[in-house]
Amino acid sequence: MITQDILGRAERVKLVILDIDGVMTDGRIIYSIYGDELKFFDVQDGFGITLLHRAGIKTVIITAKKSRIVKLRARDMKVAKAYQGYIDKLIAFNKILKRFRVKPEEICFIGDDIIDISVLRRVGFAVAVPNAMDEVKAASHYTTSKMGGRGAVREICDLILKSQNKWDLAASKYLK
């Protein structure tokens, strides 16, 4: 349920941090016989990120794994920076605070596993997906109705844009 508290938190967001596996994807990793790694991304999630950018809200990725696919997807979505290979996500989080000159309360982070809790506890708008671990949901302000890799990111993008009255600005090009 979207409460006034949730709307207030979304209203302050200037930067969105995304986990990959379980948030931008459904959490499955497929390896081909040749060792190629495959991940499935939701096109509506990606377009939600495009809408955030149109409204001046930056996005960043923090993920524990290193993957060429993440680098390609981040470039495709025009993500400001992808921090890969960070088992301790607080290290990347502290770099983000300095690089983007944002306060923790101006950040939304979407996570799904216990590796994300340290960052979730520090941001102004902590979000879990329904397939997240119970501990992650407990550390979050909000749990999406859509699953990770199946529209959860888009749900949050739209919520942020609408709470900041930036939906029309972001979507106007497409609503002619």
C-alpha positions in Angstrom: 0.0 0.0 0.0 1.3 3.4 -0.9 1.1 5.6 2.2 1.8 9.3 2.7 5.2 8.3 4.2 6.1 6.3 1.0 5.0 9.2 -1.2 7.1 11.6 0.9 10.2 9.3 0.6 9.7 9.0 -3.2 9.3 12.8 -3.5 12.8 13.3 -2.2 14.6 10.9 -4.5 17.3 12.3 -6.7 19.1 9.1 -7.5 18.0 5.4 -7.8 20.4 2.6 -7.1 19.5 -0.8 -8.6 20.7 -4.3 -7.8 20.8 -6.6 -10.8 20.1 -10.3 -10.0 16.6 -10.6 -8.5 15.7 -6.9 -9.1 16.5 -6.1 -12.7 16.3 -9.8 -13.6 14.2 -12.6 -12.1 17.3 -13.9 -10.4 18.0 -16.7 -12.8 21.4 -16.9 -14.5 21.7 -19.2 -17.5 25.0 -20.4 -18.8 25.3 -21.7 -22.4 27.4 -24.7 -23.2 30.1 -22.3 -24.3 30.1 -20.5 -20.9 28.2 -17.5 -22.0 26.1 -16.0 -19.3 22.5 -15.0 -20.1 20.1 -12.8 -18.0 16.6 -11.8 -18.8 15.7 -8.1 -18.4 12.3 -6.6 -18.5 11.8 -3.9 -21.3 9.3 -2.0 -19.2 11.8 -1.7 -16.3 14.4 -0.3 -18.8 11.9 2.2 -20.2 11.1 3.3 -16.6 14.8 4.2 -16.2 14.6 6.1 -19.5 11.6 8.1 -18.0 13.6 8.8 -14.9 16.5 10.2 -17.0 14.1 12.4 -18.9 13.0 13.9 -15.6 16.6 14.5 -14.4 16.8 11.5 -12.0 20.0 9.5 -12.3 20.4 5.8 -11.9 23.3 3.7 -10.7 23.9 -0.1 -10.4 25.6 -1.9 -7.6 26.0 -5.6 -8.1 28.2 -8.3 -6.4 28.9 -10.1 -9.7 30.9 -8.9 -12.6 29.3 -9.4 -16.0 29.7 -8.1 -19.5 25.9 -8.4 -19.8 25.4 -5.9 -17.0 27.9 -3.5 -18.6 26.0 -3.7 -21.9 22.6 -3.3 -20.3 23.8 -0.3 -18.2 25.1 1.4 -21.3 21.9 0.6 -23.2 19.8 2.2 -20.4 22.2 5.1 -20.0 22.9 4.3 -16.3 25.3 6.9 -14.9 27.6 4.2 -13.4 27.7 0.5 -12.8 29.6 -0.7 -9.7 30.3 -4.4 -10.4 32.0 -6.9 -8.1 31.1 -5.2 -4.8 30.4 -7.9 -2.2 30.4 -5.1 0.3 27.9 -2.8 -1.2 28.6 -0.1 1.4 31.9 0.6 -0.3 30.1 1.4 -3.6 27.4 3.3 -1.8 30.0 5.6 -0.1 31.6 6.2 -3.6 28.1 7.1 -4.9 27.5 9.7 -2.2 30.7 11.5 -3.1 30.6 11.1 -6.9 27.0 12.2 -7.3 26.9 14.6 -4.3 23.7 13.3 -2.9 22.5 12.7 0.7 21.4 9.2 1.8 17.8 10.5 2.2 17.8 11.5 -1.5 18.5 7.9 -2.6 16.2 5.0 -3.5 17.7 1.6 -3.4 16.0 -1.5 -4.7 17.3 -4.8 -3.4 16.4 -8.5 -2.9 19.0 -10.3 -0.8 20.8 -9.9 2.5 23.9 -8.5 0.7 21.7 -5.4 0.1 20.6 -4.7 3.7 23.5 -2.5 4.7 22.6 0.0 1.9 18.8 -0.4 2.4 19.2 0.7 6.0 21.0 3.9 5.0 18.8 5.3 2.2 15.7 7.5 2.3 13.6 5.1 0.2 14.5 1.4 0.7 12.6 -0.9 -1.6 12.3 -4.7 -1.7 10.7 -6.9 -4.4 8.2 -9.6 -3.5 10.7 -12.4 -4.1 13.2 -10.7 -1.7 14.4 -12.5 1.5 12.2 -11.7 4.5 15.1 -9.8 6.2 15.3 -7.5 3.2 11.6 -6.8 3.3 11.9 -6.0 7.0 14.7 -3.5 6.3 12.7 -1.8 3.5 10.1 0.9 3.5 8.1 -0.6 0.6 7.7 -3.9 -1.2 6.7 -3.7 -4.8 3.6 -5.5 -6.1 5.6 -6.6 -9.2 8.3 -9.3 -9.1 12.0 -8.6 -9.6 12.8 -8.7 -13.3 9.1 -8.5 -14.1 8.2 -4.8 -13.7 9.2 -4.0 -10.1 11.7 -1.3 -11.2 9.1 0.3 -13.5 6.7 0.4 -10.6 9.1 2.4 -8.6 10.2 4.6 -11.4 6.5 5.5 -12.0 5.9 6.0 -8.3 8.9 8.4 -8.0 7.9 10.4 -11.1 4.3 10.8 -10.1 5.1 11.7 -6.5 7.4 14.4 -7.8 4.9 15.7 -10.4 7.4 14.8 -13.1 5.3 12.1 -14.8 4.0 14.5 -17.5 7.5 15.9 -18.2 9.0 12.5 -18.5 6.1 10.9 -20.5 4.9 13.9 -22.6 7.0 12.9 -25.6 5.1 9.6 -25.8 1.6 10.8 -24.8 0.8 12.9 -27.9 
